Amino acid sequence: MVGIIVTGHGNFATGVLSAAKLIAGTPEKLIGIDFTENDTVETLEEKIKKGIEELDTEEILVLADLAGGSPFKVSATIGVSSDKNIKVLSGTNLGMIIETALLRDGKNLEEVVAFAKESGITSIQEFEMKVKKEIEDCEDGI
């Protein structure tokens, strides 16, 4: 099974995983790593490497909050130098985490990445007020 690390600034990771667990329970091989004000890039790197070891899997998807931020850059740097197959995505949202965590069984990392990207996009919805139009000239009475 592909392991998933959620990471981001502040308590983004543990906060969004708290919400995900409330909705979907506690999926296996899913962890959160925060980058708080007390961390440095070096401590973040140590935390992510420890998370990779904890997942104990060869394929890992890292879901980061922002492209270009420290959690994203550190994860990408680790991914490039790791002997494990690691992919990093940004723009993580709650729907993306829940769907990806629950529907990754039997998929390889490339399939999980494609699914996560699509799920993240389709999780974004706009509320639209629908107004019923009355039919004024209805000769059939319907």
Disulfide bonds with the S-S distance in Angstrom:
none
